[in-house]
């Protein structure tokens, strides 16, 4: 039965949006009137890619995708048919975007498309790894198991993203507050205090003169500094759109002492988890490598995966092909080589992902524990300099009086 996205006014004059199923748009309007709603617009949700609901077109966030996949895996694991599972999700989902998406997926499935084909109509919500894995699960007849692994993958990926954001949020917030405090001191507090020393008939200490110069610069040229920073940010953003510039920037990140280790661990964990999921779903290794390369954001490591796929196609071993790029941690390579020899590559890839995740968690803890105190010490040093620059002329006056 076709699905329709609607907008309607309730008895209080508020706009209600949602998705309903009906034979025609006219039938859906009748259902809305029976519910006491005044329909404003009723549009078909999914006949093809062009007529899909705008709510379904917008991509899901990482947490929404993880939740949707987990719910779907639970229902399919309970041996519920795909169309009934999607119908159940659309009825119980409170999120308008997810409801529209599940209804659109069900409409495509009811038209005869497979779940993977239906997901292919919404690439902003379902990345290539989801579509390839679901297709393999449907072909092998183990869709429930595959969806369960996909749910684990989506939840792990979302957890990794949250950990990275959590580790950087506190230092960034502390830095912003510190910059605001120091700028406020130099702009409003320092001029009122140090202005007393400008009429003194003696040479002011060097620190005081530096402080006064900084204060004058911020008061007179703060707008220019903001303009320069904005222009620099725009130029950097435009430059990073060029692949060659972004590639070199990613290479630089990998060479940095702590940032490089974090970047390498995060990308290796993502690649290994993706390969474990695809290999476990019986996706051919070459296809799995092509998909894994797409989910790795670091360009040098992505290129290493693509080069490894080329070498594997020529007959080289997977672990050996990765080792030749010198981009992946030795521990992960040893686990992958062990999996190749024992015939348990999916399990060892998953173990490599967990090992890299533990390494990443450990170094994120170190980074978070280091940046916070470092920022505090830096702010303390700035405040100490300001205080000393103000007190030094006062000490000189006391000596002159004595």
C-alpha positions as CSV (number, residue, x, y, z in Angstrom):
1,X,0.0,0.0,0.0
2,X,1.5,3.4,-0.9
3,X,2.6,5.8,1.8
4,X,2.0,9.5,2.0
5,X,3.7,12.3,4.0
6,X,1.2,14.9,5.2
7,X,1.0,18.3,6.8
8,X,-2.2,19.2,8.6
9,X,-3.7,21.6,11.1
10,X,-5.1,20.3,14.4
11,X,-8.0,21.8,16.4
12,X,-5.6,24.2,18.1
13,X,-4.2,25.5,14.8
14,X,-0.8,23.8,15.1
15,X,0.8,22.1,12.2
16,X,1.1,18.3,12.4
17,X,3.4,16.3,10.2
18,X,3.6,12.6,9.7
19,X,3.3,9.6,7.4
20,X,0.2,7.5,6.6
21,X,-0.5,4.6,4.3
22,X,-3.5,4.6,2.0
23,X,-4.7,3.6,-1.5
24,X,-4.7,7.2,-2.7
25,X,-3.9,10.7,-1.5
26,X,-7.6,11.4,-1.3
27,X,-8.1,8.4,1.0
28,X,-5.3,9.7,3.3
29,X,-7.0,13.1,3.4
30,X,-10.2,11.3,4.5
31,X,-8.3,9.5,7.3
32,X,-6.9,12.9,8.5
33,X,-10.3,14.5,8.6
34,X,-11.7,11.5,10.6
35,X,-8.9,12.2,13.1
36,X,-10.0,15.9,13.4
37,X,-7.1,17.2,11.3
38,X,-7.4,19.7,8.4
39,X,-5.0,18.4,5.6
40,X,-2.7,21.0,4.0
41,X,-0.5,18.8,1.9
42,X,-0.4,15.1,1.1
43,X,2.6,13.8,-0.9
44,X,3.6,10.3,-1.9
45,X,6.5,9.1,0.2
46,X,8.3,6.8,-2.2
47,X,7.5,5.8,-5.7
48,X,11.1,6.3,-6.8
49,X,14.0,8.5,-5.9
50,X,12.4,11.7,-7.1
51,X,9.1,11.3,-5.3
52,X,10.4,10.3,-1.9
53,X,9.4,12.3,1.1
54,X,11.7,15.2,1.9
55,X,11.8,13.9,5.5
56,X,13.1,10.6,4.3
57,X,15.7,12.3,2.1
58,X,17.5,13.9,5.0
59,X,20.2,11.6,6.4
60,X,20.1,10.0,9.8
61,X,22.7,10.9,12.5
62,X,25.0,8.2,13.8
63,X,23.0,7.6,16.9
64,X,19.7,7.4,14.9
65,X,21.2,5.0,12.4
66,X,22.5,2.8,15.3
67,X,19.1,2.8,17.0
68,X,17.2,2.0,13.8
69,X,19.6,-0.8,12.9
70,X,19.3,-2.3,16.4
71,X,15.5,-2.2,16.4
72,X,15.4,-3.7,12.9
73,X,17.8,-6.5,13.9
74,X,15.7,-7.4,16.9
75,X,12.5,-7.6,14.9
76,X,14.1,-9.6,12.1
77,X,15.8,-11.8,14.6
78,X,12.4,-12.6,16.0
79,X,11.5,-14.0,12.5
80,X,9.3,-11.1,11.6
81,X,9.0,-10.5,7.8
82,X,10.8,-7.4,6.6
83,X,7.7,-5.5,5.7
84,X,6.1,-6.2,9.0
85,X,9.2,-5.2,10.9
86,X,9.4,-1.9,9.0
87,X,5.7,-1.3,9.6
88,X,6.2,-1.9,13.4
89,X,9.1,0.5,13.4
90,X,7.1,3.2,11.6
91,X,4.2,2.9,14.1
92,X,6.3,3.1,17.2
93,X,8.9,5.7,16.1
94,X,8.4,9.2,17.5
95,X,11.1,10.8,15.3
96,X,9.5,12.2,12.2
97,X,12.5,11.7,10.0
98,X,13.0,8.0,11.0
99,X,9.3,7.3,10.7
100,X,9.2,8.7,7.1
101,X,12.3,6.7,6.3
102,X,11.0,3.4,7.6
103,X,7.7,3.9,5.8
104,X,9.6,4.7,2.6
105,X,11.7,1.6,3.0
106,X,8.6,-0.5,3.5
107,X,6.9,1.0,0.4
108,X,9.9,0.0,-1.7
109,X,10.0,-3.5,-0.2
110,X,6.3,-3.9,-0.9
111,X,7.0,-3.0,-4.5
112,X,9.3,-6.0,-4.7
113,X,12.7,-4.5,-4.0
114,X,15.1,-6.1,-1.5
115,X,16.0,-4.4,1.7
116,X,19.4,-3.6,0.3
117,X,17.9,-2.1,-2.8
118,X,15.5,0.0,-0.7
119,X,18.4,1.3,1.4
120,X,20.2,2.2,-1.9
121,X,17.5,4.8,-2.5
122,X,18.6,6.6,0.6
123,X,22.4,6.9,0.5
124,X,22.5,9.8,2.9
125,X,21.1,7.6,5.6
126,X,22.6,4.2,4.7
127,X,26.3,4.2,3.7
128,X,27.7,1.7,1.2
129,X,28.8,-0.7,4.0
130,X,25.2,-1.1,5.1
131,X,23.9,-1.8,1.7
132,X,26.6,-4.3,0.8
133,X,26.3,-6.1,4.1
134,X,22.5,-6.3,4.0
135,X,22.7,-7.6,0.4
136,X,25.1,-10.3,1.5
137,X,22.9,-11.2,4.4
138,X,19.8,-11.5,2.2
139,X,21.6,-13.7,-0.3
140,X,23.0,-16.0,2.4
141,X,19.7,-16.2,4.3
142,X,21.2,-14.8,7.5
143,X,19.8,-11.3,7.5
144,X,19.0,-11.3,11.2
145,X,22.6,-12.2,12.1
146,X,24.0,-9.6,9.7
147,X,21.7,-6.9,11.0
148,X,22.8,-7.7,14.5
149,X,26.4,-7.3,13.5
150,X,25.6,-4.1,11.7
151,X,23.9,-2.7,14.8
152,X,27.1,-3.5,16.8
153,X,29.1,-1.7,14.2
154,X,26.9,1.3,14.1
155,X,26.9,1.6,17.9
156,X,30.7,1.2,18.1
157,X,31.2,3.8,15.4
158,X,28.9,6.3,17.2
159,X,30.6,5.6,20.5
160,X,34.0,6.3,18.9
161,X,32.7,9.6,17.6
162,X,31.3,10.6,21.0
163,X,34.6,9.7,22.7
164,X,36.6,11.8,20.3
165,X,34.2,14.7,20.8
166,X,34.2,14.3,24.6
167,X,38.0,14.2,24.8
168,X,38.2,17.5,22.8
169,X,35.2,19.4,24.2
170,X,36.7,20.3,27.6
171,X,40.1,21.6,26.4
172,X,38.4,23.6,23.6
173,X,35.9,25.1,26.0
174,X,38.6,25.9,28.5
175,X,40.7,27.5,25.7
176,X,37.8,29.7,24.6
177,X,37.1,30.9,28.1
178,X,40.8,31.5,28.7
179,X,41.1,33.6,25.6
180,X,38.0,35.6,26.5
181,X,39.3,36.3,30.0
182,X,42.7,37.4,28.8
183,X,41.2,39.6,26.1
184,X,38.9,41.2,28.6
185,X,41.8,41.9,31.0
186,X,43.9,43.5,28.2
187,X,41.0,45.5,26.7
188,X,39.2,46.9,29.8
189,X,41.0,46.2,33.0
190,X,44.7,46.9,32.1
191,X,44.1,50.3,30.4
192,X,42.5,51.7,33.5
193,X,45.3,50.5,35.8
194,X,48.3,51.0,33.6
195,X,47.2,54.4,32.3
196,X,48.3,55.9,35.7
197,X,51.9,55.1,34.7
198,X,51.9,56.9,31.3
199,X,52.6,60.3,32.9
200,X,55.5,59.1,35.0
201,X,58.8,60.8,34.2
202,X,60.8,57.6,34.2
203,X,61.2,54.6,31.9
204,X,58.7,51.9,32.6
205,X,59.8,48.3,32.9
206,X,60.0,46.3,29.8
207,X,57.1,44.0,30.8
208,X,54.8,47.0,31.5
209,X,55.6,48.5,28.1
210,X,54.9,45.2,26.3
211,X,51.6,44.9,28.2
212,X,50.6,48.5,27.3
213,X,51.4,47.8,23.6
214,X,49.3,44.6,23.6
215,X,46.5,46.5,25.2
216,X,46.6,49.3,22.7
217,X,46.8,46.9,19.8
218,X,43.7,45.0,21.0
219,X,41.7,48.2,21.6
220,X,42.6,49.7,18.2
221,X,43.0,46.7,15.9
222,X,40.8,44.0,17.4
223,X,38.5,44.2,14.4
224,X,41.5,43.7,12.0
225,X,42.6,40.6,14.0
226,X,39.1,39.2,13.7
227,X,39.0,39.9,9.9
228,X,42.4,38.2,9.5
229,X,41.3,35.2,11.4
230,X,38.1,34.8,9.4
231,X,39.9,35.2,6.1
232,X,42.5,32.6,7.2
233,X,39.8,30.2,8.2
234,X,38.1,30.6,4.9
235,X,41.3,30.2,3.0
236,X,42.2,27.0,4.9
237,X,38.8,25.6,4.4
238,X,38.9,26.2,0.6
239,X,42.5,24.8,0.5
240,X,41.5,21.6,2.3
241,X,38.8,21.0,-0.4
242,X,41.7,20.2,-2.8
243,X,42.6,16.6,-2.4
244,X,46.3,17.1,-2.7
245,X,46.3,19.7,0.1
246,X,44.1,17.5,2.3
247,X,46.4,14.5,1.6
248,X,49.5,16.4,2.7
249,X,47.6,17.7,5.8
250,X,46.6,14.1,6.7
251,X,50.2,13.0,6.2
252,X,51.3,15.7,8.7
253,X,48.7,14.6,11.2
254,X,50.1,11.1,11.1
255,X,53.6,12.3,11.8
256,X,52.7,14.3,14.9
257,X,53.7,12.5,18.2
258,X,50.4,12.1,20.0
259,X,47.9,13.2,17.4
260,X,49.4,10.8,14.8
261,X,49.0,7.9,17.1
262,X,45.3,8.8,17.8
263,X,44.6,9.3,14.1
264,X,46.2,6.0,13.2
265,X,44.4,4.1,15.9
266,X,41.0,5.6,15.1
267,X,41.3,4.9,11.3
268,X,42.7,1.4,11.9
269,X,39.8,0.6,14.3
270,X,37.3,1.8,11.8
271,X,38.8,-0.1,8.8
272,X,39.3,-3.3,10.8
273,X,35.7,-3.2,12.2
274,X,34.3,-2.6,8.7
275,X,36.4,-5.4,7.2
276,X,35.4,-7.8,10.0
277,X,31.7,-7.0,9.4
278,X,31.9,-7.5,5.7
279,X,34.1,-10.6,5.8
280,X,31.8,-12.1,8.4
281,X,28.9,-11.5,6.0
282,X,30.7,-13.4,3.2
283,X,31.4,-10.2,1.2
284,X,34.5,-10.9,-1.1
285,X,37.7,-9.4,0.3
286,X,38.3,-7.2,-2.7
287,X,34.8,-5.7,-2.4
288,X,35.3,-5.4,1.4
289,X,38.5,-3.5,0.9
290,X,36.9,-1.1,-1.6
291,X,34.1,-0.3,0.9
292,X,36.5,-0.1,3.9
293,X,38.5,2.5,2.0
294,X,35.5,4.7,1.7
295,X,34.8,4.8,5.5
296,X,38.4,5.7,6.4
297,X,38.7,9.5,6.5
298,X,42.5,9.7,6.5
299,X,43.6,9.9,2.9
300,X,47.1,8.2,3.1
301,X,45.5,5.3,5.0
302,X,42.6,5.2,2.5
303,X,45.1,5.1,-0.3
304,X,47.0,2.3,1.4
305,X,43.8,0.2,1.6
306,X,43.2,0.7,-2.1
307,X,46.8,-0.2,-2.9
308,X,46.4,-3.3,-0.7
309,X,43.3,-4.3,-2.7
310,X,45.3,-4.0,-5.9
311,X,48.1,-6.2,-4.5
312,X,45.6,-8.8,-3.2
313,X,44.1,-9.0,-6.6
314,X,47.6,-9.8,-8.0
315,X,47.9,-12.6,-5.5
316,X,49.6,-11.0,-2.5
317,X,48.6,-11.8,1.1
318,X,46.3,-9.3,2.8
319,X,48.5,-8.6,5.8
320,X,51.6,-8.4,3.7
321,X,50.0,-5.9,1.4
322,X,48.9,-3.7,4.3
323,X,52.4,-4.0,5.9
324,X,54.1,-2.7,2.8
325,X,52.3,0.6,3.1
326,X,53.7,1.2,6.7
327,X,50.5,3.1,7.6
328,X,48.9,0.5,10.0
329,X,50.1,-0.4,13.5
330,X,52.2,-3.6,13.7
331,X,50.0,-5.2,16.4
332,X,47.0,-5.0,14.1
333,X,49.0,-6.4,11.2
334,X,50.1,-9.4,13.3
335,X,46.5,-10.1,14.3
336,X,45.4,-9.9,10.6
337,X,48.3,-12.2,9.5
338,X,47.3,-14.7,12.3
339,X,43.7,-14.6,11.0
340,X,44.9,-15.3,7.4
341,X,46.9,-18.3,8.5
342,X,44.2,-19.8,10.8
343,X,41.3,-19.1,8.4
344,X,39.6,-16.9,11.0
345,X,40.2,-13.5,9.4
346,X,36.8,-12.0,10.4
347,X,37.4,-12.8,14.1
348,X,41.0,-11.5,14.1
349,X,39.9,-8.4,12.3
350,X,37.4,-7.8,15.0
351,X,40.0,-8.4,17.6
352,X,42.3,-5.9,15.9
353,X,39.5,-3.4,15.9
354,X,39.0,-3.9,19.7
355,X,42.7,-3.7,20.4
356,X,43.0,-0.4,18.5
357,X,39.9,0.9,20.2
358,X,41.5,0.1,23.6
359,X,44.7,1.9,22.5
360,X,42.6,4.8,21.3
361,X,40.7,5.0,24.6
362,X,44.0,5.0,26.6
363,X,45.6,7.8,24.5
364,X,42.4,9.8,24.5
365,X,42.5,9.7,28.3
366,X,46.1,10.9,28.2
367,X,45.2,13.7,25.8
368,X,42.2,14.8,27.9
369,X,44.2,14.7,31.1
370,X,47.1,16.6,29.6
371,X,45.4,19.4,27.6
372,X,43.2,20.6,30.5
373,X,46.0,21.3,32.9
374,X,48.2,22.6,30.1
375,X,45.6,25.3,29.2
376,X,45.2,26.2,32.9
377,X,49.0,26.6,33.3
378,X,49.1,28.7,30.2
379,X,46.3,31.0,31.4
380,X,48.0,31.2,34.8
381,X,51.3,32.3,33.1
382,X,49.5,35.0,31.2
383,X,47.7,36.3,34.2
384,X,51.0,36.2,36.2
385,X,52.6,38.3,33.4
386,X,49.8,40.8,33.5
387,X,50.0,41.1,37.3
388,X,53.8,41.5,37.3
389,X,53.7,44.1,34.5
390,X,51.3,46.1,36.7
391,X,53.2,45.7,40.0
392,X,56.7,46.4,38.7
393,X,56.1,50.2,38.2
394,X,54.5,50.3,41.7
395,X,57.6,48.7,43.2
396,X,59.8,51.3,41.4
397,X,57.7,54.1,42.9
398,X,58.1,52.7,46.4
399,X,61.9,52.6,45.9
400,X,61.9,56.2,44.7
401,X,60.0,57.3,47.7
402,X,62.4,55.6,50.1
